[in-house]
Amino acid sequence: MIREIIRLKQKGLSNSAICNATGKSRPTIVKYVKAIGNCGFTHEELLSRTDLELHHLFLDEDAPEAKEMNKIFIALNKFYDYAIGELGKTGVTRKLLWQEYKEKHPDGLQYSQFCHHLSKRLKSTEGYMPVAHKMGDKAFVDFTGKKFKTVDPVTGEIKEKEGFVVTLSGSQYTYVEACESQKIPDFLRAIENAFHYFGGVPECVVIDNLKSGVKKACKYEPEINEQLVQLALHYNTVIMPTRPRKPKDKSLAEGAVKIAYQRIFARLRNETYYNTQQLNLGIKQCLIKYNQACFQKVPFSREDLFLNHEKKVLKSLPAKRFELKEYKEATVQKNCHISLTQDKCYYSVPYQYVGKKVKVAFTPDDVEIYYQHQRIAFHKRSRSPYKYVTEKEHMRSSHLHVRQIDPDQLLRRAAGIGPDVLQYLKGVMNANSYIEQGYKSCQGILGFVGKVGRERLNNACKRAIEYGVYNYPTIKNILNRGLDKDISEQDSSLQIPFHENIRGKNYYH
């Protein structure tokens, strides 16, 4: 949040504009702008600092001013719902209403501020001013209430797809897409596809208060989803949620949805599509006609306005597409690793952080581990279950000898002793949920070859395979009791003798 305030202030935006862009209250913005101005650093120097350094410079987690101001305004607005209805009654004055307000909220606003905000509230109920949008300023995002449909070519099942609509503020140039759901990955990918369709990025993206975009809705300080914030930083734009239950805040998107029903949904109503890709191709053909159609009473279209005016003021796209990051909390285990349950893999962390709670950010390719805003480990993501991805520098010196064990080398040694030893060691590795213990057991079993020889060890493993038990003590017990000796004779003694009443194996051929 602080980095975003610095960046917007560097661009010359007013405090009010920063309030609208970040969704934070004015007292909060004024507080941090004042702190930024008094810190003695330039905006460029501050932006070059790490998140942890900014945290220590500006964040005072014990200061409750912003939270208290938020509570005051929430209580005030609830009281205004009552006060506006009372003002028209005989003898009711603003002074009287303020006195009633102070009786309920002794720590509330004083009379002048109470009247000031009441006047603003009364003006907002009288009507609204049509907004003149600037070119390249905003993109309004919304989902359609009605669904697109596809048909499964095998089962004939009808599947519903979400309709996603984005409209640029200046030209009303529109993008429409069918996506699988409103979940975070689909939502972010749809926004990104819209940016690439436009060939540029607007200054601000106005979204509704859906769960994929806003974790906690609030009129003053909505909490935006962290992954959506990362998308905005990647494309150098700002996410601005609308006020809850205020559709006029994104009236352009609401209007675009209605027109999409008429010019896209209606045209595709008799078409059959078997997957989302086919459906989006059909939508794109209708979308071209949608944007090329002239406005009523004027001889130009959305596309004309976009190509001639708005496209040139959009920000350029970054070189790479955004990589969606997922986040989870984890505790560093005593073996200096954290567990990523999505892949059932383990990733090393410097041993100094054993027992600490860390934040794990992972993409399809990478895994990053953070502690108090600092990245302490980075790994390439592995898809092999139960694999330990380890950096030697992260381990204590006493742990390194265990990490240097190569399972392939163990299996090669086992194959050189005998096929039963190889099969048994594979079983030992699979039987241990903690893979390091499996390696240590295999080392102990291979150590017997120097004491009893290859033949006895191979026979012991063969006998243990018959028992179906895979561990070091079983092999040790078989060898100590001599159960591996004369195994071939024991096997022959178990053969069934010939008898005329016994059909034998050839009967079943």
N, C-alpha and C positions, 0 to 999 in steps of 0.2 A: 504494500500500500504506500509506504513512504517513498519507495523508488518511483512509483507512478506519479505521486504528487510532485516530486522534484522534476520529473520529465515534463509534466504538463506546465509547471511553473516556468520551466526553461523556455517553453514555446510561447510564453507571454499570456497564458490564459488567466482570466480573473478567478477569484476565489469561488464565485458563484458557478462559473463554468466547470471548475474542478469538482465542486459538490455534485453537479449533475453527472459528470463523467465517471466519478468513482462511486457514487451512491452513498457517500459519507455526509454526515451533518455539517452545517456551516461552522459551529463551534469547534468541531474536530479539525476541519481543514484550516481554520484560522490559527488554531493552536500549533499545528505542525508547520504551517507556512512561517509563522513567527519564529519557531525554533530553528527552521532552516536558514532564515535570514540572520539569526544571531549566532550561528555555530562557527562562523569565521572561515568557512570553506565555500568555494564556488560550486555552481551546479555541476560542472564537469568533474570536479574533484570528488564530489559526493557520489555521482553515478559510477565512478571507477572503484568505489569501495565495495566490499563484500556485504552480503545480507547480515552477517553477524556484526560487522562494524556499524552498519546503519542501525541495527537493533540496539546496540549499546549507546549510540549517540542520541537517539530520539525516543525510543520506546520506554515509557515508564509504566510498567504493568500495574503498579500500586495506585496510580492516579485514576480515580473513578469519575472524573469530571464528565467525560463523554458519555459514559453509561448513565450517569445521573441526569444529564440534560436530555438524553433520549427518553428516560422514564417520565420526565416532566412534560415533554411534548406529547407523549402518548396519553397521559392523564388529561392534559389540556384539551386535546382533540375530542376525547370522550365527553368532557364537560361541555364543549361547544355544541355537540349534537343536542344537548338539552337546552343550552342557553339560546340558540337561534330560535327555537320554538317559543321560548318565554318572552323574547324581546317585544313581540307584538301585543302582549297583554297589558292591560291598563296599570299604570304606575310602575312597571318594571323598567329599571334603568341599568345601564352598564355598571354603574357603581354598586348597585344592589347585587347584580350577578357576580361581580368580582368578590364582594364580601362573602357570598355563599361559597364561591370557589376557594377562598382562603380558609374558610372553616373546615373544608374537606381536605385541603392540601396546604398546610401552613408553610411549607417550604417552596411553594409554587411561585409563579411570576408576580411581579408587582403590577400596580394598576396601569401604568403607561404601556408596559409590554403586553399586558392582557388585552387592552383595547386595540393595540397595534395589530396583534395576530387575529383578533376577532374581526377587525375591518377587512383584513386579507381574506379571511374565511367567508365573510359575507359577499365580497366581490366574486369569489370563485363560484358561489351558488347562483349568481345572477346570469352567468353565461360564460363564453370563452372566446378568445381572440383567435382567428385563423392564423396558423403558423406559416410563415414563408421560409421554406427550407433552402439551404444553400447547396450548390452543386458539390458533390463529393463529401458532404458532411456526415450523413447517417445512412445506414442500411437497416431497414425494419424487417424483423424476422418473426414468422408465425407458422403454426401448423394448422392445416385445414381441419374442420370438424368432421367432414365426410372423408371416407377412405377410398383409395384406389383399390382395384381388385385384380388378382391373377388367378389362373386356374392350373392346378397340378396336372400335367399331361398324363400321368399314370393313374392316379386315383380319382381325378376329377374334382378334388377338393378345392373350394374357393378360399383364397387367402387374402386377407386385407393388408394393405400397405399404407403407411402414413404419407400424407401430402405435406411437403415442406415448401414454404414460399418466402422469398427475400425480395424486397423492393428498395431501390435506391431513392433517396429523398429528393434530389433535384429533378431528375428526368422521369422518375417512376418506372425506370427500366427494371424488368422483373425476371427472376429465376424461379423455376418450379422443378421439384424433384420428388420421386417416390422413393421412400426409404423403408427399411424393415421395421423400425420402431422409433420411439422418442428417447431411447436410452442414450447415455453419454457418448459412446463411440459413434453411433449413427448420427447423433445431433452435431457433433463436432465435424465429422466428415462431410455432412451436408453443407455446413457453413463454409468449410474450406472449398468444396466444389463450386459454391456460389462465387467466391473470390476469384477462382480461376476462370469461371464463365465470364465474369465482368472484365477480367484481365487487369485487375487492380483492387486496392483495399480502401474502404472509406475511413474517415476519421473515427467513427463510432459505430457500434453495432447495438441496436436497441432490441432487447429480447423480452419475452413474456416471463412470468414468474413460474415457469415449469421446473420440475425437480432436477432435470438434467443441467439447467443453467444456474439456478439459485438454490443454495442449500437451505437458507433461511430467509424468507421474505420479510421485508420491513419497509415502511414508507420512507425512513430516513437512512438506515444503514443496512441494506440487504447484503447477505453473505453469499458471494458468488462462488460457484464451484471452482475448485483449484485447477482442474484440467482445462476449464474454459479460460481461466486467467492465463494459463501457459500458452494457449492458442493465441490469445490477444497479444501477448508479448512477442510471440514468434512473428506475427503479421503486423506488429507495430500499430495496433489499434486499441480501442477502449470498449469495454462491455458496459452497457448501461441498462439495467432492468427497469421496466416500467413500474409505476405504482400499482399495488395490488388492487384489482377490480376497477381499473381505469383504462378502458379500451381506447379512449380518445388519445392516450399517450402514443399509440401506434396506429393511428387512424389510417395511414397509408397502407399498412399491412392488412388491416381489416378490409379495406376497399379492394386490395389486390386479391384477397381470398375470394371475395364475392365475384369478381370478374373471372377468376380462375374457374369457378364453378360453371360459368356461362360459356367460356371460350376453350376450356380444356376438358373438364369433366364431361360436359354435355357432348362434345365432339367424340369422346372416346367411349361413350356409354354402350355402343353396340359392337365394340372391338373386343377381341379375346387375346389376352397375352398370357404366356406360360411361365414367365419369370420376370424379375424386376428389371433386368437389363433391357428386355424387349419393351416393357412398359415405359421406361425412361426414353427410349428412342421415339416412341409415339408421342410422349409429352413434349419432347424437344421440337418435333415438327409443328405441333400446335403452338408452342411457345414462340416460334419465329413469327407466325402470323399475328399472335397476340401483341408482340412488341412493335410490329410493323404497322398495325392498324392505327389510323389517325385519331387523335382526340376529337371529341365532339366540338364543332364550331371553330376548329382551328385546322390549318392545312399541314400539320406536322405530327409525327408519331413519337412514341417513347424512344424508339431506336434513333430517330433523328436528333433528339435532344441529347441522348447518351453519347453518340459518336461525335457530335459537333461541340459539345460543351462539357459533359460530366467526365467522360473517360480520361481526358487530359489532366484533370485535377485529382484523380485517384492516386493513392500511393502505389509504388511499384511492388510487385510480388517478390518475396524472398527467393533465393536460388533453390532451396530445398523445401519440400512439403513438410508439414508439421508431423512429428512423431508423437502419437498418443502415449502419454505416460500414465501408468497406474501406480497407486500409492498404498502402502501398508505400514503398520507399526510392527516392530519385531524387537526381541530381546536377544542380545549377544550371548550365545551359550558358552559354557566353560571351555569348549574345544575351539573357541575363537571363530565361530561360524554363526550365521543366521540362516534360518530355514525359509525358503520361498515355496510355500505350499502349492502354488499354482503348477510348478514343475516338479515338485518333490526333490528339489536340489538344495545344496548348501553352499553358501558363499562366505569367504573368509573376511574377517574384520581385524584390524590391529588389536593385539591382545590387551592393550591398555583399556579397551572399552568393554571387557567382559562384564556381564551383568547389567550393562546400560541399555536403556530403551532407545532405539534408533529408528529413523524413517527410511524406508526403502522405496525408491522410485525406479520402475522398470518399464522398458519398451520391448517390442519383439526382439530387439538385438542386444540391448545393454541392461545392466543392473547397476544402479548407483545407490550408495548408502550414506546417509547424512546423520550427523549428530550436532544438535544446536546450530543449525543453519550452515554447517561446514561439511563438505564432502570428505569422507574418511576412507572410502573404498570405491573402486570401479572395476566391473568385470564384464566380459562378454557373456551373454545369457546362454545357458546350456539347456538342452531339451532332454538330456539323458536322466532318467529317474534315479534318485539316490546317489547322484554323483557329487563329489566334493570339489568345488572350484576354489583353489587355494593359491594365494601369493605367499611365497616363503618368508618375505619380510614381515608378514602379519603374525607369524607364529613365534612363540617362545623358543629359545634354542633347545630346550628339553623336549619339544614336540616335533622337531624337524625330522628326526630319524624315522618316525612313524609315517610322515608325509612323503618320504622318499621311497616307500614301498611301491613297486610297480606290479599290479595284478597280472599283467600279461607275462611278465618274467616268471612269476610264480607258476603259472599254468604251463609255460615252456619247460620248466624244471620238472613238473609233475609228468608231462608227456614223455620226458626222457627216462623216467623211472618205470612207468607202465600205464596202460590204458585205464586200469581201475583206480589208480592214484589220481589221474587227471579227472575222471568222472567224479570221484569223491570230493576233490577240492572245489570243483564247480558247485557241488551241492552245499559245501560248507559256506561258500560266499553267498549263495542265494538264501541260506537259512538264517543268516545274521541280519537283523534289521539295522544294526550299527555296523557299517561296512568295515571300519577300521578293526573291530574285534575279529571279523572274518579273516582279514589279512593276517592278523597275529596268530590265529588258530592254524592257518595254512602254513605259516613259517614253522610252527611247532611240529606239525605232522611231517613236513619235509625234513626236519632235523633228525627224525628217526632213521633215515637211510644210512647215516654214518654209523649207527649203533647196531642195526639188525640186517642191513643190506637191502637191495632193491626187491628181491623175490619175496621176502617176508613182509615188507611194507605193502607191496602190491596185493598179496594174499589177505593181509589185514584189512585193507580198504575194500577188497571184494566181499569179505565177511561182513563188514560194517554196512555196506550197501544193502545186503540182504536184510539186516536189522532195520534199515531205513532211518538210522540215527546219524546225524552229521555234526560231529564236534571232535575236539582234540582228546578229551578224556576217553571216548569210546575206543579210539585207535590205541591209546596207551594201555587200556585194560586188556584188549585183545592180545597185544604183544606180550604183556607181562604174564598172562595166563597161558600163553602158547596156543591160543585158539586158531592162530593162522597156520600152524604146521599141519602137513599132510592134508591140506584142504582138498586136493584133487582126489585122494582116496576116500575122504568123507563124502565127496560128491558122488563117487561111483557106487558107494555103499547104499546110497539113497535110490539107486535105479530099481524099477519094478521088474521082478523076474518074469520070464515068458510063461504063459499059461493059455490053454486053448480057449478058455472063457473070456480072455482079455482080447479085445478087438485090435488094439495097437493103433499107432498114429496113422498107418496107411489106410485105415478104414475111412478116415475123414477126408481123404484127398478127392 
